[in-house]
């Protein structure tokens, strides 16, 4: 498997290379230092399945650059690694197709855990900011949230197998039409499943559903 890191900070790139060597020896990590070069690499190498990208690249347009990356590499999972972890930035990144968001303040074990989650079909997001946490240490900001048992008491057991399949495709950023084709379902049936997922997760749109799945630690081995 091959992965691509798009980041213009040399020290961070070196640290990521060491992390992959130690924690993910089976993944070859390539590096680009701006968005244009990253897109060129993706256009040449269709086997890249994981893309880690900083949103603050000199030639990028913040979260909007994710749409360009998604169009260039639709089969790759996108992971944002950014110093800007404001809630609206995280939500916008997920809305544009990111499978994970890891603050650059995260320790290496948190980043490794996030990548394991994403590679296993899940989504990783940082815990929501709280006023009491604003001056806390980076460790407090990036420790994964405990499963929200009060929101979904039985977690994925409350969703049917078909609903979990639909949710997995939502996490991958697939449209209703693609879900219809992938699961051989009618559009009305897909909409029914999506509405049921929203109800069970207590959310009102796709982005919120993906973020709820991340906070609940749902896994998809169907």
NORLIN-V403802 format. One record per residue. N is the residue number from 1. RES is the residue in one letter. OMEGA is omega as a letter, one per 20 degrees, with the letter a starting at -180 (999 if undefined). NEAR is the number of other C-alpha atoms within 12 Angstrom. Layout:
N	RES	OMEGA	NEAR
N	RES	OMEGA	NEAR
//
This chain:
1	X	r	20
2	X	r	26
3	X	a	37
4	X	r	42
5	X	r	43
6	X	a	43
7	X	a	38
8	X	r	27
9	X	a	24
10	X	a	16
11	X	r	13
12	X	r	26
13	X	r	26
14	X	r	18
15	X	r	20
16	X	r	34
17	X	r	26
18	X	r	18
19	X	a	24
20	X	r	28
21	X	a	17
22	X	a	16
23	X	a	22
24	X	a	22
25	X	a	15
26	X	a	12
27	X	r	25
28	X	a	25
29	X	r	30
30	X	a	31
31	X	r	33
32	X	a	27
33	X	r	30
34	X	a	27
35	X	a	34
36	X	r	23
37	X	r	24
38	X	r	35
39	X	r	32
40	X	r	21
41	X	a	27
42	X	r	33
43	X	a	20
44	X	a	13
45	X	a	22
46	X	a	21
47	X	r	23
48	X	a	31
49	X	a	30
50	X	a	39
51	X	r	48
52	X	a	45
53	X	r	48
54	X	a	43
55	X	a	40
56	X	r	28
57	X	a	29
58	X	a	18
59	X	r	20
60	X	r	26
61	X	r	19
62	X	a	27
63	X	a	34
64	X	r	27
65	X	r	32
66	X	r	40
67	X	r	25
68	X	r	25
69	X	a	42
70	X	r	34
71	X	a	21
72	X	a	27
73	X	a	29
74	X	a	25
75	X	a	24
76	X	r	33
77	X	a	42
78	X	r	49
79	X	r	46
80	X	r	49
81	X	a	43
82	X	r	33
83	X	r	26
84	X	a	24
85	X	r	33
86	X	a	22
87	X	a	19
88	X	r	17
89	X	r	28
90	X	a	37
91	X	r	33
92	X	r	31
93	X	r	43
94	X	r	42
95	X	a	31
96	X	r	34
97	X	r	41
98	X	r	48
99	X	r	49
100	X	r	46
101	X	a	52
102	X	r	46
103	X	r	38
104	X	r	33
105	X	a	25
106	X	r	29
107	X	a	23
108	X	a	26
109	X	r	21
110	X	r	30
111	X	r	36
112	X	r	24
113	X	r	28
114	X	a	37
115	X	r	36
116	X	r	25
117	X	a	30
118	X	r	37
119	X	r	30
120	X	r	21
121	X	r	33
122	X	r	38
123	X	r	46
124	X	r	47
125	X	r	49
126	X	r	43
127	X	r	32
128	X	r	28
129	X	r	22
130	X	a	14
131	X	a	9
132	X	a	11
133	X	a	16
134	X	a	14
135	X	r	12
136	X	a	15
137	X	r	14
138	X	a	23
139	X	a	21
140	X	r	23
141	X	a	30
142	X	r	31
143	X	a	29
144	X	a	31
145	X	r	24
146	X	r	16
147	X	a	20
148	X	a	23
149	X	a	18
150	X	a	14
151	X	a	21
152	X	a	25
153	X	a	15
154	X	r	18
155	X	a	25
156	X	r	32
157	X	r	17
158	X	r	20
159	X	r	28
160	X	r	20
161	X	a	19
162	X	r	28
163	X	r	32
164	X	r	35
165	X	r	31
166	X	r	42
167	X	r	47
168	X	r	37
169	X	r	34
170	X	r	41
171	X	r	38
172	X	r	37
173	X	a	34
174	X	r	29
175	X	r	22
176	X	a	27
177	X	r	21
178	X	r	19
179	X	r	30
180	X	a	25
181	X	a	17
182	X	a	20
183	X	a	24
184	X	r	17
185	X	r	21
186	X	a	17
187	X	a	20
188	X	r	15
189	X	r	21
190	X	r	31
191	X	r	24
192	X	r	19
193	X	a	30
194	X	r	36
195	X	r	23
196	X	r	25
197	X	r	36
198	X	a	30
199	X	a	22
200	X	r	28
201	X	a	37
202	X	r	22
203	X	a	21
204	X	r	18
205	X	a	23
206	X	a	35
207	X	r	31
208	X	r	28
209	X	r	36
210	X	a	46
211	X	r	42
212	X	r	40
213	X	r	43
214	X	a	41
215	X	a	33
216	X	r	31
217	X	a	31
218	X	r	36
219	X	a	27
220	X	r	29
221	X	a	13
222	X	999	15
//
